Amino acid sequence: MVEYMCDDALSEILKAVSDPTRRSILTTLCQQGGSRVTDLADNYAMSLNAVSKHIKVLEQAGLVTRQTLGRAHWIEANLSQVDVVDSWLESLRSIWELRLEKLNEVLSNGEENMADLTVNVVKTINAPIHKVFDAWLDPVMLSQFILPMPGMPHPDVQNDVREGGKFVITMQVGNDKVPHSGEYLTINRPNMLVFTWVSPFSMEGSQVTIRFNEVEGDKTHIELVHVRFVDEESRTNHEGGWGHILDSLNQLLS
């Protein structure tokens, strides 16, 4: 569900190389150079038509090129597309390294009590309670205010709105795409919303509870509580982030 640059190309490449025969064809082309389809087919205990179908999948993924020379089809490997896979793996590696860095920090400091750190942010929103509550579950609306820092582009939001349903919010942080995901634990419209929160900076058991209360003047009082952080710095950063998110929500709905 997480969207990356050239996501469609990445999906095609991973699909293409998921089959051992196609991986073998690509390896043969890299080792031996270009070849006719008929010559490639001689290496496999299957029909020429079956080998041609495998080559077609590789071609659609951009991993091979085809030239027609008379009646012969000349196939060559094209590994320039592998950059798409490298970019995806590098994004995963960056996220993993961030998590390891935070884990090492906790273990080295021995600050187990940091797990009890809590963020509590309150805000009065100039909009009716049902409208405010629903904004948190509408992916289009959510993408317009779930912005923990000024100047951030709108993230990609995908969600399954039901208790037990999952969501993924992919934020653009500098040159990196950083996924934030979770599960809806409680959806009590329009009074309370509870969900888990998983990011490269979160720890196990991270959870957000949002309470909505109707106030005079058709406004809504929000209390957001986020529990469990690896350290005080992470708690402070999230406090600022949630504060900016609530400010953005108020600007959007006012």
N, C-alpha and C positions, 0 to 999 in steps of 0.2 A: 503493500500500500504506500510505502514511502516513495516519493517522486524524486528522481535524480535527473541530472542533465542527460539528454539522449536516452531517456528511459525506455522508449520503444526499441531503439537499437540494442540496448543492453538485453532486453527480454528476448529479442530475436537471436542474439549471439548465444546466450545461455541455453536457449532451447535447441539451437543447432548443435552445440557441442555436448549436449546431454546424452547423445547416442554414441556408443562405442564405435560403430562403423563409420560415422561421420568424423569422429576424432581421428580414426585411422586414415581416412582419405586425406584429411587436412595435413596430418603428419607426413604422409607419403609425398604429398605435393611440396611440402617444405624441404624435405630431405632430397628428393630427386628432381625437383623443378616441375615445370609444366608438363601436362600429359593429355593425350586424347581420352575421351570418355571410355572408348572401347578398351584401351590399354589399362585404365584404372579398374574396369570391371573384371579383368582377368585375375585380379588379386583376391576376389571374393566369391564365395560359394553362393551366389545369388544371380538373378537374371540381370541383363543389361538395363531393363526398365527399372528394376529396384535400385540399382546403383545410381541411375539417372535421377531418381526421386531424391535420394540422399544428397546428391550434388546440387539439386535445385534448392533444397533447404539451406545449404551452405551459401549458395549464391544470394538467396533472399536476405541472409544475415550479413552480406557484404564480405564474407570470409574467403570467397573465391571469385574470380572473374572468368568470363567465358568469351572466346573469340571463335567465330565460325569461319573456317577455311575450307571452302568448297562444301563437301558433305561431312567433313570432320569438325568436331567441337573440341577446341583446345581449352583446357582448364588450368588456371594458375592460382596459387595461394595469394591472398591479400590480407596481410596481418596489420594493416593500418587501423582496422576497426578494433583491434585489441586495446587501443588507448581508452576506449569507452569502459571496458572491464577494469583496466588499471585505475581509472578515475573513481569508479565505484568502490573498488577494494581499498583505495587510499582514504576515501571518506569513512569507511568502516574502521580502518586502522586508526584514524585520528580520534574517532569516538572511543574506541577501545583503549587507546593510550590515555585519554582524559580520565576514563573510569579507573584505570590502574593507578594513575597519579593521585587521584583523590583517595583511593583505597590505601595506598602506601602512606599517605599523609596521616590518615586516621590510625593505622597500625603503628606508625613510628611515634606518634604523639601519645598513644594510649588513651585517647579522650573518648571513652565509651559513652560518657554522659552527653556527648554532642547529639546523640540520637534523639534526645528529648527536646531539642531546640524547636521552637514554634514561631511561625509568622502569623500575626493577627492584624488584618487590614480592614478598615471600615470606610464606607463611602455612601453618601446619599445621592442617588441617581434621579435626575429630573425626568422620570418616565414612569408609567404605570407598572405595577408589579408583574403582571403577566407578560408584558412586552419585554421587561428586563430579564425575566427568567428564560423566556423562549430564545432570547438572543444567544444564550450560552449553548443552546442545542442546535441552532441553525448554522450549518457550516459556512454559508455565505456571510452571515452577520459576524460569526465568531472570527473569521479571517480578517475582519476589518478592525477588531479591537484587541485581539490576543497578541499584543505587541509590547514586550517587556522593556524595549528601549526606543527612544525617539528615532525617527528616520528609517526604521526597519521596513522592508517591503512586506506586503501582505503574505502570510504563510499559506501553504496548501493545507486544507483541513478535510479530513475524511472521517466520518463517524457513523456508528450504528446505534441510533438513539433508543436504547432500552436498557433496563437493569441487566447487567451482565454483558452488554454490548461494549465494543472497543472503539477507541478513537486514535487517530494519528495526526499530529500537527507538526508539519515540517517547516521549521523556521530557517530563514536565510541569515546567517551570522557571518558577516564579512564575505569571504569566498566559499564558506562551508554551508552545507545544508545539514541542519541538526534536528533529528526527529525527537518529538516529545509525544509519548503515548500513554495510554491508561485504559482503565475499565470503569464504566459507570456502575457504582455500587448502590446508590439511592437516587431515584428521580421522583421527587415528591412535589409536583407542580401545584402552586408556584412558590412553595415555602422552603424547600431544601434540595440541594444537589451535592452528592458526594461521589468522588472519583479518585482512583489511584493516579499517581503521577510518576512517570518513568522518563528520565533523561540522562545524558552523560554525566550530569552533576547531582543526580538523586541517589538515595540509598534505599535499600529494601524497606518496605513499609511506608514509603512516602505517600501521603494521602491529603487531599484537599476537600474541605467541607465549606459550602457556601450557604448561608442562611439569608432569606429574603423576608423583609417585613414592610408592609404597606404603611406609609406615613401620610400625614395631612398634606393636601395639595397635590394629590395624585402622584406622589413620589415614592421611591423605594429605597429603604435602608438595606445595605448589603454588609454582611460580616463574613469575611473570608479567612479561614484558618487552614494553614498548611503545616503539617507536622513531619518531623524527622529530617534532619540535615546532617551532613558529614562534619561540618564545622561552623563556627560563627560567621566566617566570611561568606560561606554559601547561604546561610540564613539571611544575612544582610542583603546580599545580591537579590535573593528571591523576594525579600520584602519590598525592595525598590521596584522590582519587575512587576509584582502583583499590583503595587500602587499605581504604576503607570498604566497597567491594563485597565484598572477601574476608572482612571481618569479618561482613558480613550473611550471606554464604554459610555461614560456620561456625555462626552462630546458627540458621540455617534447618535445617541438616542434623544438628546435634548432638542 
